[in-house]
Amino acid sequence: MTDFQVRPARPDDHPAVAAITVAAYDADGFLDGDEEYADELADIEHRSVQATLLVAADADGTVLGAVTFCRPPSPYVEVARAGEAEFRMLAVDPAARGRGVGAALVQGCLDLAREHGDHTMVLSSLPRMVTAHRLYERLGFVRLPERDLEPLPGFLLLAFQRAV
């Protein structure tokens, strides 16, 4: 049993989602002063129109974490193809880590993919996001090296997949 629920984000969640996402990426050293990416992470209004935002929230509504669920043709898709769903920007408030929030958010994405009739969930991740990789592997994701991508020279993203 968890002491929080995963649900679609509401407009009143947006400021917390933006703050948590930027704070989590920054705390883990994944922003490295990249203000442009920090702005993209914080642009919840755009993301909520182009993709589905899920949050994990305590009973009192406090947002503990969030994830972006997307499917083609969303502009947030990086590796998903027809019949596949993807999640991005998984972030858990550093103060809420260790409670299963990240796993619950991934499970919420798997549930949404199933509801849409998708057969596979894919994602891409920086090579140094090893803590996230351990979570993905624990949840049944496997590496998909043939779908790794390099959106910018020297900026490698590793692909992962699992059946839904």
Disulfide bonds with the S-S distance in Angstrom:
none
